[in-house]
Amino acid sequence: MLFSKVENLTVKMGFLFGWIHLLFPISAQATSAPSLSFRWVPSTIYSGDLTYRTWSSTNATQCIGDNGSSVGTSGSSAMRPQTQSKSVTMTCTGPGGTVSKTASLTVLPKPPAPTLSFKWVPATIYAGELTHREWTSTDASGCIGDNGSSVGTSGSSVHQPQTESKTVTMTCSGPGGTVSKTASLTVLPKPPAPTLSFKWVPATIYAGELTHREWTSTDASECIGDNGSSVGTSGSSVHQPQTESKTVTMTCTGPGGTVSKTITLMVLPMETAELRSPKANSTISNSGLCFSWEVAAGATHYTVQVSSDAAFNEHSQRWAAQDWRSTQICWSNAFLPNENASHLSELETGKTYYWRIKSMNNPTGQDTSTTFTEAWRFTVGDSSAQPRTIKFIHTDLLGNPAAETSQ
């Protein structure tokens, strides 16, 4: 009887639990807890830069942002903080529970904006000439050239454009921003090459004579003489070399290039006169006593000396005719005595004398001269004796016949 009652109760309880299971099903597995990824991208910025708050969750039905409002369970929002760093928290909830994450953003003070100096040096050239592209920047971490390639933040490059002008741009960037500069180069057609005519006039002279250095140029902006100083692009200068030949160079420069010319001046020594009469060791009459010599190249005048001493000692009797401009002089008052001699209408008969000359020129008023010739000895004979007739053909300073005399 008791067993029957227990079995009946068991059946009734099983039936009850069956209905409960149907009405309230129980899951075989426990519900998973929600997860959350929450961060700033990037998490460190400069004031005013753009950053993103991003999040994603699993097993969550709702997420609440830092301002208390509901947001999606995954998403992203852009922000541009101007001044301060910040930390924000997001909370997501699901059947399995609740999860919170905090993300920190660091906002740094905005750095200085970069600066850029970009130019051609020079900015105007002739075709084929060299120029430099130069740039310097500050507060920049990198610069990009006109061809898109990265260059240093400061530098220089050499260029040689052949034909056309050009404009180029460079851009430099840094934490504080970006700056661009444009530089223009003007390329002009190449001008004509300069020319130079440079010469001595005359190109051969005797020592002490004057000559001119003459030059003319075309398409030149400056000419430099042999001493390194700047002279006009055309001109003339006077010279009086005393002894030696010389070679000089002049260089003229213009937009189209450079030209140099070298010229040589031949300076010949002034010739020593060749004595002609009275002959050495001759005896000559006082009557019509004349001295003659050959033309000396380069000479403009002569000094003639007569002395009673072979060495022309200063204590001897001595006469001199200076600045004589022909190749003959007869005894006259043109012969000035020294302190040991006096004016003589004629030399003493029977006495021996010596004569010599030196060649001279003075185109600028300052004498230059050769040394005296070797002295020739002559004796003054009796003027009553029958004179010996000697014919002389006199020439001018150019060697042309001028007159004929007899002695």
C-alpha positions in Angstrom: 0.0 0.0 0.0 2.8 2.3 0.9 4.8 1.4 -2.2 1.8 2.2 -4.4 1.5 5.6 -2.9 5.2 6.5 -3.5 5.1 5.3 -7.1 2.0 7.4 -7.7 3.7 10.5 -6.3 6.8 9.9 -8.4 4.8 9.7 -11.6 3.0 12.9 -10.7 6.3 14.8 -9.9 7.8 13.7 -13.2 4.8 14.9 -15.1 5.0 18.3 -13.3 8.7 18.8 -14.1 8.1 17.9 -17.7 5.6 20.7 -18.1 8.0 23.1 -16.3 10.8 22.2 -18.7 8.5 22.8 -21.7 7.4 26.2 -20.3 10.8 27.4 -19.1 13.6 25.8 -21.1 17.0 25.9 -19.4 20.2 26.5 -21.6 22.8 23.8 -21.6 25.7 26.4 -21.6 26.4 29.6 -19.6 26.2 33.0 -21.4 29.8 34.5 -22.4 30.9 37.8 -20.8 31.3 40.9 -23.2 34.7 42.1 -24.4 35.7 45.6 -25.5 38.6 47.2 -27.5 38.8 51.0 -27.0 41.6 53.3 -28.0 42.8 56.6 -29.6 44.4 56.4 -33.1 46.9 58.0 -32.8 47.1 58.3 -29.1 49.6 61.2 -29.1 49.0 64.3 -31.2 49.9 68.0 -31.5 47.2 70.5 -30.6 44.7 70.8 -33.4 45.7 67.6 -35.1 43.1 65.0 -36.0 42.7 61.8 -34.1 40.1 58.9 -33.9 38.4 57.3 -31.0 37.7 53.7 -32.1 36.0 50.7 -30.3 34.7 47.3 -31.0 33.0 44.8 -28.7 31.7 41.2 -28.5 28.8 39.7 -26.6 27.5 43.2 -25.9 24.1 44.6 -26.5 24.8 48.2 -25.6 27.8 50.6 -25.1 27.7 53.8 -23.3 30.2 56.6 -24.1 32.0 59.0 -21.8 29.2 61.6 -22.0 26.7 59.0 -20.9 25.0 58.6 -24.2 24.5 55.2 -26.0 26.7 54.4 -28.9 27.0 51.4 -31.2 28.7 48.3 -30.0 31.5 49.1 -32.6 32.4 52.4 -34.2 34.8 55.3 -34.6 34.6 59.1 -34.1 37.0 61.9 -35.3 38.2 64.5 -32.9 40.6 67.5 -33.1 41.5 68.6 -29.6 43.0 72.1 -29.4 44.6 72.2 -26.0 44.6 69.5 -23.4 45.2 65.8 -23.0 42.2 63.6 -21.9 41.2 60.2 -20.7 37.7 58.8 -21.5 35.9 55.6 -20.5 33.4 53.4 -22.4 31.2 50.7 -20.9 29.5 47.9 -22.8 26.9 45.5 -21.4 25.6 42.2 -22.5 23.8 39.0 -21.2 27.1 37.9 -19.8 27.9 41.0 -17.9 29.5 44.4 -18.2 33.0 45.6 -19.4 34.6 49.0 -19.2 37.8 50.4 -20.8 39.6 53.7 -20.5 41.7 55.3 -23.4 44.1 58.2 -22.8 45.0 60.8 -25.4 48.1 63.0 -25.1 47.9 66.5 -26.7 51.2 68.2 -27.1 51.6 72.0 -27.8 51.7 72.7 -31.5 55.3 73.2 -32.8 56.3 76.2 -35.0 55.3 76.1 -38.6 58.2 75.2 -40.9 59.9 77.9 -43.0 61.6 77.6 -46.4 64.0 79.7 -48.4 64.2 78.4 -52.0 65.9 80.2 -54.9 68.1 80.1 -58.0 71.6 81.7 -57.7 71.8 83.4 -60.1 68.1 83.6 -61.2 68.9 84.9 -64.7 71.5 83.2 -66.9 72.5 82.7 -70.5 71.8 79.4 -72.1 74.5 76.9 -71.1 75.7 78.8 -68.0 75.8 77.2 -64.6 73.3 78.1 -61.8 72.6 76.7 -58.4 69.3 75.8 -56.8 69.6 76.5 -53.1 67.3 75.9 -50.2 67.3 76.1 -46.4 64.4 75.3 -44.0 63.6 75.5 -40.3 61.4 73.2 -38.2 61.0 70.8 -41.1 61.5 67.0 -40.9 61.6 66.5 -44.7 61.5 68.3 -48.1 60.2 67.1 -51.4 61.8 68.4 -54.7 60.0 69.2 -57.9 60.5 65.7 -59.3 58.7 64.2 -56.2 61.8 62.8 -54.6 62.9 63.5 -51.0 65.8 65.9 -50.5 67.5 67.2 -47.5 66.0 70.0 -45.4 68.8 72.2 -46.6 71.1 71.9 -49.7 72.2 73.0 -53.1 72.3 71.5 -56.6 74.0 72.5 -59.8 72.2 73.0 -63.1 73.1 74.0 -66.6 70.0 74.7 -68.6 70.6 74.8 -72.4 67.5 76.4 -73.7 64.4 77.2 -71.6 63.4 79.0 -68.5 61.8 77.0 -65.7 59.8 77.2 -62.5 60.1 74.6 -59.8 58.4 74.1 -56.5 59.7 72.6 -53.2 57.6 71.5 -50.3 58.9 71.0 -46.7 56.9 69.4 -43.9 57.3 69.2 -40.1 55.3 68.7 -37.0 54.1 72.3 -37.3 52.7 72.0 -40.8 53.8 72.3 -44.4 55.3 75.1 -46.5 55.9 75.3 -50.3 58.0 77.8 -52.3 58.3 78.3 -56.0 61.5 79.6 -57.7 61.7 80.8 -61.3 64.9 80.6 -63.5 65.1 82.8 -66.6 67.3 81.4 -69.3 68.3 84.0 -72.0 69.6 83.1 -75.5 73.4 83.0 -75.4 74.9 86.3 -76.7 77.7 86.6 -79.2 81.2 85.9 -78.0 83.3 89.0 -77.5 86.1 90.0 -79.9 89.3 91.9 -79.3 91.8 93.8 -81.5 95.0 94.5 -79.5 98.2 95.9 -81.0 101.3 98.1 -80.6 101.5 101.1 -82.9 104.3 100.9 -84.0 105.2 97.4 -83.0 109.0 97.9 -83.4 110.8 100.9 -81.9 114.2 102.0 -80.8 114.9 102.3 -77.1 113.3 105.5 -75.8 110.9 106.1 -78.6 107.2 106.4 -78.1 104.7 103.7 -79.0 100.9 103.3 -78.4 99.1 100.2 -77.0 95.7 100.3 -78.8 92.7 98.0 -78.3 89.0 97.8 -79.3 86.5 95.1 -78.4 82.9 94.1 -79.2 80.3 92.4 -77.0 82.6 92.9 -74.0 81.6 94.3 -70.6 85.1 94.5 -69.1 88.7 94.3 -70.2 91.7 93.5 -67.9 95.2 94.8 -68.8 98.5 93.1 -68.2 98.8 94.5 -64.7 95.5 93.0 -63.6 93.6 96.3 -63.5 90.4 97.0 -65.3 90.6 99.2 -68.4 87.9 100.4 -70.8 86.6 98.1 -73.5 88.4 100.2 -76.0 91.3 102.6 -75.6 94.9 103.6 -76.1 97.9 104.2 -73.8 101.3 105.7 -74.4 104.6 103.9 -73.6 108.3 104.7 -73.8 110.3 101.5 -73.2 113.9 102.3 -72.5 115.6 99.0 -73.0 113.8 95.8 -73.4 111.1 94.2 -75.6 107.9 93.2 -73.9 104.9 90.9 -74.4 101.6 91.8 -72.8 98.2 90.2 -72.7 94.7 91.7 -72.5 91.5 89.8 -71.6 88.0 91.0 -72.3 84.9 89.4 -70.9 81.2 89.7 -71.8 78.0 87.7 -71.5 79.0 85.5 -74.4 82.4 84.5 -73.0 86.0 85.6 -72.7 88.7 86.5 -75.3 92.4 87.1 -74.8 95.1 88.5 -77.1 98.8 88.7 -76.6 101.1 91.2 -78.4 104.8 91.7 -78.5 106.7 95.0 -78.7 110.2 94.8 -80.2 112.5 97.4 -78.6 115.8 97.8 -80.6 118.8 99.4 -79.0 119.5 102.9 -80.4 122.5 102.6 -82.7 125.8 104.2 -82.0 126.8 106.7 -84.7 129.6 105.7 -87.1 132.2 108.4 -87.5 133.1 109.4 -91.0 135.3 112.6 -91.0 137.9 113.7 -90.0 139.4 110.2 -90.4 141.4 108.7 -87.6 145.0 109.9 -87.5 144.4 112.3 -90.3 145.8 115.9 -90.7 143.2 118.4 -91.7 143.2 122.1 -92.3 141.4 124.6 -90.1 139.8 126.0 -93.2 136.3 124.5 -93.4 136.9 122.1 -90.5 133.7 120.0 -90.4 132.8 116.8 -88.6 130.4 114.2 -90.1 129.0 110.8 -89.3 126.5 108.2 -90.5 122.9 108.3 -89.4 122.3 106.3 -86.2 118.9 104.4 -86.2 116.7 105.5 -83.3 118.6 108.8 -82.8 116.9 112.2 -83.0 120.0 114.3 -82.2 123.6 114.0 -81.3 126.3 115.4 -79.0 129.7 116.0 -80.6 132.8 116.5 -78.4 136.3 117.7 -79.3 139.1 117.5 -76.8 142.9 118.0 -76.5 143.0 114.8 -74.5 142.4 111.3 -75.8 140.6 110.4 -72.6 138.5 113.5 -72.7 139.7 114.3 -69.2 137.7 116.9 -67.4 140.9 118.9 -66.9 141.7 119.0 -70.6 140.5 121.5 -73.1 137.1 120.3 -74.3 134.3 121.6 -76.6 130.9 120.2 -77.1 128.0 120.8 -79.5 124.8 119.4 -78.0 121.4 118.7 -79.5 122.7 118.6 -83.0 120.0 117.3 -85.3 121.9 116.6 -88.6 124.9 114.3 -89.4 127.4 117.1 -90.0 128.6 120.1 -88.0 131.4 122.6 -88.9 133.6 124.3 -86.4 131.7 127.3 -85.1 130.3 128.9 -81.9 128.0 125.9 -81.6 131.0 124.2 -79.9 130.8 125.4 -76.3 134.0 125.2 -74.2 134.5 123.8 -70.8 136.1 125.8 -68.0 139.6 124.9 -69.3 138.9 126.0 -72.8 137.6 129.1 -74.5 135.6 130.0 -77.6 137.9 129.6 -80.6 137.3 130.7 -84.1 139.6 127.8 -85.2 141.7 125.2 -83.5 145.4 125.6 -83.0 147.5 124.7 -86.0 149.9 121.9 -85.5 148.1 120.6 -82.4 146.5 117.2 -82.1 142.8 116.8 -81.1 140.3 114.0 -80.6 136.6 113.9 -81.5 133.7 111.6 -80.7 129.9 111.6 -80.6 126.9 109.9 -79.0 123.4 109.3 -80.3 120.4 110.6 -78.4 116.7 110.9 -78.5 114.1 112.6 -76.2 110.6 112.1 -77.5 109.1 113.0 -74.1 111.7 115.7 -73.3 113.9 113.3 -71.3 117.1 112.4 -73.1 118.2 108.8 -73.6 121.5 108.1 -75.3 124.1 105.6 -76.3 127.6 105.7 -75.0 130.2 107.9 -76.9 131.9 106.4 -79.9 135.6 105.5 -79.8 137.5 108.8 -80.2 139.3 109.5 -83.5 142.6 111.4 -83.4 143.3 114.2 -85.9 145.9 117.0 -86.3 145.3 120.5 -87.5 147.6 121.3 -90.3 148.9 124.6 -91.8 146.0 126.4 -93.3 148.4 127.9 -96.0 149.2 124.4 -97.3 147.3 123.1 -100.3 144.3 121.4 -98.8 143.3 117.9 -99.9 139.8 117.9 -101.3 137.5 115.3 -99.8 133.9 115.0 -101.0 131.1 114.2 -98.5 127.6 113.3 -99.2 125.5 114.4 -96.2 122.2 112.7 -95.3 119.3 113.6 -93.2 118.2 111.6 -90.1 116.4 109.1 -92.4 119.6 108.5 -94.5 118.5 110.4 -97.5 121.1 112.5 -99.4 120.8 116.1 -98.3 123.9 118.0 -99.7 127.4 117.5 -101.0 130.4 119.3 -99.7 134.2 119.2 -100.3 137.0 119.4 -97.8 
